[in-house]
Amino acid sequence: MDDLSIMYEWAKTYDFSQEELQYATILALKILDGQCKMDYDNYNLFMSVYDGICDKVSTPFDKKVHRIIELARTDDPIIPKAEYKEAIHALRIAMMEDMHKPTMKAFKQLVWGSMC
């Protein structure tokens, strides 16, 4: 199993806090909006974690936001379809208003620290 598959499976079983779930969503939006400052491998890693969370039996995300992210993605999981760029951008801006940098950094460290 490769790293992306391992992290996908980890995310399906990990008990994320509400703040971590919110940041997983914001990070997916930042990646799709082209506003995230990570490399391509990390983009794919965090989108794999996002996918694992989404594929839980009871997805804890806001269904409307999740659906827009799902519709926006192409075969390359970090490049949105052009017709969804404005919606992705608006959602990212709206959701980031309540985020705190320490929470963002803690979520990234949780994911990176969970890699086998």
Secondary structure as a PSIPRED ss2 file (coil, helix, strand):
# PSIPRED VFORMAT (PSIPRED V4.0)

   1 M C   1.000  0.000  0.000
   2 D C   1.000  0.000  0.000
   3 D H   0.000  1.000  0.000
   4 L H   0.000  1.000  0.000
   5 S H   0.000  1.000  0.000
   6 I H   0.000  1.000  0.000
   7 M H   0.000  1.000  0.000
   8 Y H   0.000  1.000  0.000
   9 E H   0.000  1.000  0.000
  10 W H   0.000  1.000  0.000
  11 A H   0.000  1.000  0.000
  12 K H   0.000  1.000  0.000
  13 T H   0.000  1.000  0.000
  14 Y C   1.000  0.000  0.000
  15 D C   1.000  0.000  0.000
  16 F C   1.000  0.000  0.000
  17 S C   1.000  0.000  0.000
  18 Q H   0.000  1.000  0.000
  19 E H   0.000  1.000  0.000
  20 E H   0.000  1.000  0.000
  21 L H   0.000  1.000  0.000
  22 Q H   0.000  1.000  0.000
  23 Y H   0.000  1.000  0.000
  24 A H   0.000  1.000  0.000
  25 T H   0.000  1.000  0.000
  26 I H   0.000  1.000  0.000
  27 L H   0.000  1.000  0.000
  28 A H   0.000  1.000  0.000
  29 L H   0.000  1.000  0.000
  30 K H   0.000  1.000  0.000
  31 I H   0.000  1.000  0.000
  32 L H   0.000  1.000  0.000
  33 D C   1.000  0.000  0.000
  34 G C   1.000  0.000  0.000
  35 Q C   1.000  0.000  0.000
  36 C C   1.000  0.000  0.000
  37 K C   1.000  0.000  0.000
  38 M C   1.000  0.000  0.000
  39 D C   1.000  0.000  0.000
  40 Y H   0.000  1.000  0.000
  41 D H   0.000  1.000  0.000
  42 N H   0.000  1.000  0.000
  43 Y H   0.000  1.000  0.000
  44 N H   0.000  1.000  0.000
  45 L H   0.000  1.000  0.000
  46 F H   0.000  1.000  0.000
  47 M H   0.000  1.000  0.000
  48 S H   0.000  1.000  0.000
  49 V H   0.000  1.000  0.000
  50 Y H   0.000  1.000  0.000
  51 D H   0.000  1.000  0.000
  52 G H   0.000  1.000  0.000
  53 I H   0.000  1.000  0.000
  54 C H   0.000  1.000  0.000
  55 D C   1.000  0.000  0.000
  56 K C   1.000  0.000  0.000
  57 V C   1.000  0.000  0.000
  58 S C   1.000  0.000  0.000
  59 T C   1.000  0.000  0.000
  60 P C   1.000  0.000  0.000
  61 F C   1.000  0.000  0.000
  62 D C   1.000  0.000  0.000
  63 K H   0.000  1.000  0.000
  64 K H   0.000  1.000  0.000
  65 V H   0.000  1.000  0.000
  66 H H   0.000  1.000  0.000
  67 R H   0.000  1.000  0.000
  68 I H   0.000  1.000  0.000
  69 I H   0.000  1.000  0.000
  70 E H   0.000  1.000  0.000
  71 L H   0.000  1.000  0.000
  72 A H   0.000  1.000  0.000
  73 R E   0.000  0.000  1.000
  74 T C   1.000  0.000  0.000
  75 D C   1.000  0.000  0.000
  76 D C   1.000  0.000  0.000
  77 P C   1.000  0.000  0.000
  78 I C   1.000  0.000  0.000
  79 I C   1.000  0.000  0.000
  80 P E   0.000  0.000  1.000
  81 K C   1.000  0.000  0.000
  82 A H   0.000  1.000  0.000
  83 E H   0.000  1.000  0.000
  84 Y H   0.000  1.000  0.000
  85 K H   0.000  1.000  0.000
  86 E H   0.000  1.000  0.000
  87 A H   0.000  1.000  0.000
  88 I H   0.000  1.000  0.000
  89 H H   0.000  1.000  0.000
  90 A H   0.000  1.000  0.000
  91 L H   0.000  1.000  0.000
  92 R H   0.000  1.000  0.000
  93 I H   0.000  1.000  0.000
  94 A H   0.000  1.000  0.000
  95 M H   0.000  1.000  0.000
  96 M H   0.000  1.000  0.000
  97 E C   1.000  0.000  0.000
  98 D C   1.000  0.000  0.000
  99 M C   1.000  0.000  0.000
 100 H C   1.000  0.000  0.000
 101 K H   0.000  1.000  0.000
 102 P H   0.000  1.000  0.000
 103 T H   0.000  1.000  0.000
 104 M H   0.000  1.000  0.000
 105 K H   0.000  1.000  0.000
 106 A H   0.000  1.000  0.000
 107 F H   0.000  1.000  0.000
 108 K H   0.000  1.000  0.000
 109 Q H   0.000  1.000  0.000
 110 L H   0.000  1.000  0.000
 111 V H   0.000  1.000  0.000
 112 W H   0.000  1.000  0.000
 113 G H   0.000  1.000  0.000
 114 S C   1.000  0.000  0.000
 115 M C   1.000  0.000  0.000
 116 C C   1.000  0.000  0.000
